[in-house]
C-alpha cells in the first residue's frame, strides 16, 4: 500500500529534537546545549525520514536562522535555546499528535513500507536557511588584500640548521644579538629581496597560495594547496615586516598529498594596513627530493573604501524611531512646582497628599528610601520634577525686543545675553528657541535649537532664515526628548517587572557547568603586572556576576578605560559571535573608547552612532571615527538595521540607546552591555541602555558591566530638589551602597564576583593623590606613574621642594554680574596670570611647559569666562580653561585651580565633596590651588585639604589661621532648601 504520510519539515524535525533534549535534561537551566548533542539527533532523524546526510555547515546555518536559538556560542560549541518556545511548541503538538495516532490506527498503515521521497524540498529548505558557505564568505570580503607572487628558489637541504630567535631564512644563518641580525638582514633590502645566486636557484613553485582576509574577525586564513602529483612537505610559514621583524605563522612540519590543501590562521594584527609591502615566506620541499624550497610572496593590505560611505548598499531599512509617548508631568505636580513646592492653603486634597508624600520621602533615609516596590514610581516622580524645573527656568529667560546677528555658518545666529531680563545660566545645548516677529499685525514664528552657549552670547541654529535688521521676541523651551526617553525606559521596567533585578541581596551561585575561559595573552602589555585589571577582565569575560551587573570601580588614573577596552577585545577573541554594546553619558567617553578599540580591532568591527547635533561639529571629531560612524560622507544620517545588527561592537550615547529602543531593536541582540562613566549618569539615563534594549519579562538578556567612580562627579541634575531626593545618585553608586556590593566587614575586601576596585594609579605624583586616597579610597591607591610626574620636584617656587602642591592664599573680593548668581574674583585671576606667565616663559626645572600642558579649573562659570578673556588678551589660545565638570576624566601635567569664592559665611556649592575630589586629581606633576583659606576652611573637606597642605608646609601668600571652629556643617543654601519641608524637621 502506498504511504501517504507527510514527512516532517526541517523546522519540525529540529523542534522535535529540541523537545527530546529538554525531556532528557540535556538543556542547561539557561537553555544552553552542546551542539554535537543536537547535531547527532538531528542528522539521525533526517536520515531516517529522508535517507539524506546533513553537512555540518548546513546544520549550523539552520541553527543560525532558527527562532528556537537565541544565541550561538561557537567557541564553546554550544547553542542557547529558547526553552519557553520549545515548551509552547510541545503544547501545540500534543492534540495534533493524538489525532494523527488515531487516524493511523484507523487506516491500519502505521507499519506500511515508506515510499521513496523527493529530496528537492528538503534540500531547498536547507539552502534557503544557509547564509553562505564558509569559504565563499571569506573570499567575498577578501578585497582589502593584495598578494603578489615574487619568487621560488631551491637550495641544498641543510638538516643541521634550525631557525632561532635571530635567523635569516635566506642565508640560513643564526645571530646571537639583535644588532648583528639587523645589520645582516638590512643587506636584503627594506622589503626583503631574494636574489638568484650560485646557491639560490630560481625554480617553479609547487604550491597554490591564497590569503582569505577577513576584516570582521581577529584572524584570517592562509590557504596552501598542492596541485602537483607529488607529495609536498611544508616546514614553516612566516610573515616578514618592513621593520626586519620575522613572525612565524606555523613551524610544524605538514605533509600535503597531491590535491590536498591546508589552512593556517594569521592574526590580523600582523596584517597592518600600509602602502608598503610585506613578505610571506614559505619553506618546503617535495617528497623524496633533496632540495629545500624557499618561496616568497609580496603582501600588501590596503584601506578599502569604507562600507558606510556606500549609500546604495543601505538605501533600505534605515532605522526609523517609532512612537514615543509625551509623558507629560501630572497636573498635581505642576501645581506644586508652580508654587515652588511651598505649603499653600489652596491645594486640593490630592495635591496636599502628593506634597506630604514628597516631604516624607525627602526626609527618609537616603540609603533605604528607594526600593523595588517604589522604584519606577519614585524615579518617574523625580524625572518629572526635573522636567518641570527646566521648563520653569527656561520660561523666565525672555527677550522682548532682541536683535540677532548672522554668523559665517548658514542658519546660525548670535543673540547677545544683554537682551535678556535675567542672565540665562541653566541652559543646555539642544534647548529649543522660538523667535517671534510682528509686522503690521502679522505674526511669524521661527523655531530652532541652541548650538553653543558662551558668557555674553548664545549661538542658535534656526529652522529658517530671518532678517538681521528686525526686532524679535525671543523665548526658550525645554527639549524634552531625553526626559521622554528616560520615562519610556522606566515604563518598560514596570512592564517587564525588572525592578527586583536592581536590588540584589546576594551574589549568584557559581555555575559548575559553565566553561571558564582562560586568558593566555593580554592585548595591553601593562596589564601583565596588574592583578586587579586582570581579575576584572577575566570575570567580565566569564560573566561570573550574571544576572547582576558587574562593577569596575575605577578611582582617578587607575586605568578604568584600559580595563574596559581589554575586556571588549578579549570577548571578541574568545566569543567571536557575541555582540557588544558600549554606551556612556557623554560623547567624549564614547569617542575615547572607540579610538582605543580601533588600535586593536579591525575598523569594520566597530560602528559609532552619533546624534544629529554631532553633524554641526564635524571638525571636532577625528576623521577615523567619522569613517566608522553614521557621519561618514560628511553629513549626519540615521544608520540602517544592517549596520546595527551586523556590526560586532556598537558604540553610542545613552540617549541614542533610548532612540534604538524607540525604534524597536531586538532585545536579545547584544550579549554584553558596557556603560562607561556610569557614575555620571542618572539612574533613569542608565536604564535607557538596558530596559527594552536587552530586557524581556523578568530578566536581562545580556551581561551588564558598569564602570565608574562613585566618589567623582555624579549626574548633572538641573533640579536641586530632585537631586536631593536621589536623582543625583547614579545606579553605580546606589548599587555600591547595597550590602552585596560592599566590602566584607571581616576581610575588608570586595567580592570580586561582583565588583573589582582598581588600585594602581598611573597618572599622578604620589603627593597629588594622597589626600584623595586617604579621604575617599581607604588609602588603597598605589602610585605607579612614570618618572615624568616628578619633574616639579625642587622647582624654585615650591615651598616644599619634594611636595608638588602650592596652596596660594589670597583675600580677593567677590563680584557678581547684575543678572547672574555666579562669582568672579579679579585678585585670583591676576594670580593665575602670574603663574601662567612664569610657567610658559621659564618652564619647570629647565623643562619647557607648553600651553597644552596646563589646565585651568574654576567651579564658577563667570570666573571661567573672565579667565578665558584674560588668556585671550595675553594671546594664550591653547590653554584649556573650564569647570570641574568639563575636566572630569581628563588630565594635565599642570593644573591651576581658582576657587573664586571669598569673604562669604560658607563655601556654597563648593561643599560638594565629589567636585573637590575631581579638581584635586586632574594634575600629573604640579597642582596650584588659589583661594581664600579663611573662607574655604568653613567646609569640613576643604578644611582637611588645607590642613594637609599646612602639615606639608606647602602654603604661600597671605597669612591665616587654621581653626576647626570655623567649620559650618550646613551651608545657608542647604538651610534655605530644607525650609521647604520644615514641618517634619
QUIHU-V626005 format. One record per helix or strand of 2 or more residues. SS is the DSSP state (2 for helix, 1 for strand). FROM is the first residue (numbers start at 1). TO is the last residue. If there is no record, write none. Layout:
SS:FROM:TO  SS:FROM:TO
This chain:
2:10:23  1:32:34  2:35:50  2:56:65  1:69:73  2:74:76  1:78:81  2:83:107  2:120:129  2:134:140  1:145:156  1:166:168  1:173:175  2:178:188  1:201:202  1:208:212  1:219:225  1:232:240  1:246:250  1:254:256  1:261:267  2:268:270  1:278:286  1:291:301  2:307:309  2:311:314  2:331:338  2:349:363  2:375:395  1:399:402  1:405:406  1:412:416  2:417:419  1:432:439  1:442:453  1:457:462  1:472:477  2:481:496  2:499:502  2:525:529  2:531:542  1:550:554  2:560:574  1:580:584  2:587:598  2:603:605  1:606:608  2:612:620  2:623:626  2:641:646  1:649:653  2:654:662  1:672:676  2:678:680  2:683:687  1:695:696  1:699:700  1:703:708  2:720:727  2:731:736  2:739:741  1:755:758  1:760:761  2:766:776  1:782:783  2:787:790  1:805:809  1:815:816  1:823:824  2:826:842  2:851:853  1:854:858  2:861:873  1:880:882  2:884:887  1:892:898  2:908:911  2:913:920  1:923:931  2:933:936  2:940:951  1:955:957  2:964:966  2:972:984
